[in-house]
Amino acid sequence: MANYITSGNGASSPGYLVLMRHGQTAWSLSGQHTGRTDIPLTDEGERQATEGGRRLREAFPSGFDAPDVLVSPLSRARMTAERAGFEHYRTTEDLLEWDYGRAEGRTRDQVSQLLGRQWELWRDGTEALDGISTGEWVAGLPTGRKILVRNGVGETIEEVALRARHLLESVDRRVLSGHDVLLVAHAHVLRIVTSQWLGVDPRQARLLRFDTAHFSVLSYYKNDRVIDRWNL
């Protein structure tokens, strides 16, 4: 993998916005919607995070300044940042995963059964699930650990996109001034961040595959915001 040659602080050339998805969890394996449930990495997820950090350091050997590493507050993202070698970071709620509301902790097929018709998150959103009750329940993980799951109203995709734009407003000045910024978070919110970087409908984010503990690079090209590399 080729190294990125960055301009450093105070340079006129823009830096890069780097996105890293957290490592594997039990629910990323099972296909259960994992929004705000604070689920840990699996052992494999920790290994993936370590390996992902190695690949990221090969691509960006100069690293990232501590103020330029932003991480979701949820433990799977924080564990990924730390296992990847980025122990000094700031958390921001703008990087929380999409709140799936009544779909939380359930697979697409389970939600469709409860709804009585086929349901697609990117097409129908959480707002289509008002016929399913809200509440709390306890789920068991393969390790025997118990976690609390909350099924609330959830967020619309427009609300997630608004958070994404707020985040981009906060980091864009750093990128334009030559700093490389690293975001460690979740698949759907990072895909929506990318859609807002590109200025397209957030539903287009469904077309961007983003695997566990992989990273992607956004940049400027001739004053346009572009995808530089994806799912490395």
C-alpha positions as CSV (number, residue, x, y, z in Angstrom):
1,M,0.0,0.0,0.0
2,A,1.4,3.4,-1.0
3,N,2.1,5.9,1.7
4,Y,0.2,9.2,1.7
5,I,2.6,12.2,1.6
6,T,1.0,14.9,3.7
7,S,1.8,18.5,3.8
8,G,1.9,19.0,7.6
9,N,0.7,21.8,9.8
10,G,0.4,25.2,8.3
11,A,0.7,24.0,4.7
12,S,-1.4,25.3,1.9
13,S,-2.4,21.8,0.5
14,P,-5.4,20.2,2.2
15,G,-4.9,17.1,4.3
16,Y,-7.1,13.9,4.3
17,L,-10.2,12.9,6.2
18,V,-9.7,9.2,7.2
19,L,-12.6,7.0,8.3
20,M,-12.1,3.8,10.2
21,R,-14.9,1.4,11.0
22,H,-14.8,-0.5,14.3
23,G,-13.8,-4.2,14.5
24,Q,-16.1,-7.2,14.5
25,T,-18.8,-7.6,17.2
26,A,-21.2,-10.5,17.8
27,W,-24.0,-8.5,16.2
28,S,-22.0,-7.6,13.1
29,L,-21.7,-11.3,12.6
30,S,-25.4,-12.1,13.3
31,G,-26.8,-9.1,11.3
32,Q,-28.6,-7.6,14.2
33,H,-29.0,-3.8,14.0
34,T,-26.4,-2.3,16.4
35,G,-27.0,1.4,16.9
36,R,-26.7,2.7,20.5
37,T,-26.4,-0.7,22.2
38,D,-22.9,-0.7,23.8
39,I,-21.6,-4.0,22.6
40,P,-17.9,-4.9,22.8
41,L,-15.6,-6.2,20.1
42,T,-15.1,-10.0,19.8
43,D,-11.6,-11.4,20.1
44,E,-11.5,-11.4,16.3
45,G,-12.7,-7.8,16.3
46,E,-9.7,-6.8,18.6
47,R,-7.3,-8.7,16.2
48,Q,-8.9,-6.9,13.2
49,A,-8.5,-3.5,14.9
50,T,-4.8,-4.2,15.6
51,E,-4.3,-5.2,12.0
52,G,-6.3,-2.3,10.7
53,G,-4.1,0.1,12.7
54,R,-1.0,-1.4,11.2
55,R,-2.3,-0.9,7.7
56,L,-3.4,2.7,8.5
57,R,0.1,3.5,9.9
58,E,1.7,2.2,6.7
59,A,-0.5,4.5,4.7
60,F,0.0,7.5,7.1
61,P,3.4,7.0,8.7
62,S,3.4,10.5,10.2
63,G,0.3,9.6,12.2
64,F,-2.4,11.9,13.4
65,D,-2.2,14.6,16.0
66,A,-4.2,13.8,19.1
67,P,-6.8,16.6,18.6
68,D,-7.4,15.3,15.1
69,V,-8.5,11.8,16.2
70,L,-12.2,11.8,16.8
71,V,-14.0,8.6,18.1
72,S,-17.6,7.6,18.8
73,P,-18.2,7.3,22.6
74,L,-19.5,3.7,22.2
75,S,-17.0,1.1,23.5
76,R,-16.6,-0.9,20.2
77,A,-15.3,2.3,18.6
78,R,-13.1,3.3,21.5
79,M,-11.7,-0.3,21.8
80,T,-10.9,-0.2,18.0
81,A,-9.1,3.2,18.3
82,E,-7.0,1.9,21.2
83,R,-6.2,-1.5,19.7
84,A,-5.3,0.3,16.4
85,G,-2.7,2.4,18.3
86,F,-4.6,5.7,18.7
87,E,-4.9,5.9,22.5
88,H,-5.2,9.7,22.6
89,Y,-8.4,10.9,21.1
90,R,-11.5,12.9,21.6
91,T,-15.0,11.5,21.6
92,T,-18.0,13.1,19.9
93,E,-21.6,12.2,19.9
94,D,-21.8,13.3,16.2
95,L,-20.1,9.9,15.5
96,L,-22.7,7.8,17.3
97,E,-24.2,5.1,15.1
98,W,-27.6,5.6,13.6
99,D,-30.2,5.1,16.3
100,Y,-32.3,2.3,14.8
101,G,-35.1,2.7,17.4
102,R,-37.5,-0.3,17.2
103,A,-35.1,-2.2,14.9
104,E,-32.3,-2.2,17.5
105,G,-31.0,-5.6,18.3
106,R,-33.1,-7.2,15.6
107,T,-32.2,-8.5,12.1
108,R,-33.9,-7.2,9.0
109,D,-36.0,-10.4,8.8
110,Q,-37.1,-10.1,12.4
111,V,-38.2,-6.5,11.9
112,S,-40.1,-7.5,8.7
113,Q,-41.9,-10.3,10.6
114,L,-42.9,-7.9,13.3
115,L,-44.0,-5.3,10.8
116,G,-45.9,-7.7,8.6
117,R,-44.2,-6.7,5.4
118,Q,-40.7,-6.5,4.0
119,W,-38.7,-3.7,5.6
120,E,-35.5,-2.0,4.3
121,L,-33.7,0.5,6.5
122,W,-32.3,2.7,3.7
123,R,-35.6,2.8,1.9
124,D,-38.2,2.9,4.7
125,G,-36.2,4.3,7.6
126,T,-37.0,3.9,11.3
127,E,-40.1,6.1,10.9
128,A,-41.9,3.1,9.2
129,L,-41.7,1.1,12.4
130,D,-44.3,3.0,14.5
131,G,-46.4,-0.2,14.7
132,I,-43.8,-2.0,16.7
133,S,-43.7,-1.3,20.5
134,T,-40.9,0.4,22.2
135,G,-39.2,-0.7,25.4
136,E,-36.2,-2.3,27.0
137,W,-34.9,-5.9,27.1
138,V,-31.8,-7.9,28.0
139,A,-29.9,-9.7,25.3
140,G,-27.2,-12.4,25.8
141,L,-24.0,-12.5,23.9
142,P,-22.2,-15.7,22.9
143,T,-19.7,-15.0,25.7
144,G,-22.5,-15.1,28.3
145,R,-22.4,-11.4,28.8
146,K,-25.8,-9.7,29.2
147,I,-26.4,-6.3,27.6
148,L,-29.3,-3.8,27.8
149,V,-31.2,-3.1,24.5
150,R,-33.4,0.0,24.2
151,N,-36.0,0.2,21.5
152,G,-37.0,3.8,21.2
153,V,-38.3,5.9,18.4
154,G,-34.9,6.1,16.6
155,E,-33.5,8.7,14.2
156,T,-34.5,9.4,10.6
157,I,-31.7,9.3,8.0
158,E,-32.1,13.1,7.7
159,E,-31.3,13.5,11.4
160,V,-28.2,11.4,11.0
161,A,-27.1,13.4,8.0
162,L,-27.6,16.6,10.0
163,R,-25.1,15.2,12.6
164,A,-22.7,14.3,9.9
165,R,-22.8,17.8,8.4
166,H,-22.2,19.3,11.9
167,L,-19.2,17.0,12.3
168,L,-17.8,18.0,8.9
169,E,-18.2,21.7,9.7
170,S,-16.0,21.1,12.8
171,V,-13.2,19.2,11.0
172,D,-13.1,20.8,7.6
173,R,-11.0,23.7,8.7
174,R,-8.4,21.3,10.0
175,V,-8.3,19.4,6.8
176,L,-8.1,22.5,4.6
177,S,-5.2,23.7,6.7
178,G,-3.2,20.6,6.0
179,H,-4.1,18.3,8.9
180,D,-5.0,14.7,8.5
181,V,-8.1,13.9,10.6
182,L,-9.1,10.4,11.7
183,L,-12.7,9.4,12.5
184,V,-13.2,6.0,14.2
185,A,-16.8,5.0,14.4
186,H,-19.5,2.8,12.8
187,A,-20.4,1.6,9.3
188,H,-23.7,3.5,8.7
189,V,-22.8,6.8,10.2
190,L,-19.4,6.9,8.4
191,R,-21.1,6.0,5.1
192,I,-23.6,8.9,5.7
193,V,-20.6,11.2,6.6
194,T,-19.2,10.3,3.2
195,S,-22.5,11.1,1.5
196,Q,-22.5,14.5,3.1
197,W,-18.8,15.1,2.2
198,L,-19.8,14.5,-1.4
199,G,-23.0,16.5,-1.1
200,V,-25.3,13.8,-2.2
201,D,-28.5,12.3,-0.8
202,P,-27.7,10.4,2.3
203,R,-29.6,7.3,1.0
204,Q,-26.8,7.0,-1.6
205,A,-24.6,5.9,1.3
206,R,-26.2,2.4,1.0
207,L,-24.0,1.9,-2.1
208,L,-20.8,2.1,-0.1
209,R,-19.6,-1.2,1.4
210,F,-17.5,-0.6,4.6
211,D,-16.0,-3.7,6.2
212,T,-15.1,-4.1,9.9
213,A,-11.8,-2.5,10.9
214,H,-11.2,-1.2,7.4
215,F,-10.5,2.4,6.5
216,S,-11.4,4.9,3.8
217,V,-9.9,8.2,2.7
218,L,-11.7,11.4,1.7
219,S,-9.9,14.3,0.2
220,Y,-10.0,17.5,-1.9
221,Y,-9.3,17.3,-5.6
222,K,-9.2,20.5,-7.6
223,N,-11.4,22.1,-4.9
224,D,-14.0,19.3,-5.1
225,R,-14.6,16.9,-2.2
226,V,-13.9,13.3,-3.4
227,I,-13.4,9.8,-2.3
228,D,-9.7,9.1,-2.5
229,R,-9.6,5.4,-1.5
230,W,-12.3,3.2,-0.1
231,N,-12.5,0.1,2.2
232,L,-8.8,-0.6,2.6
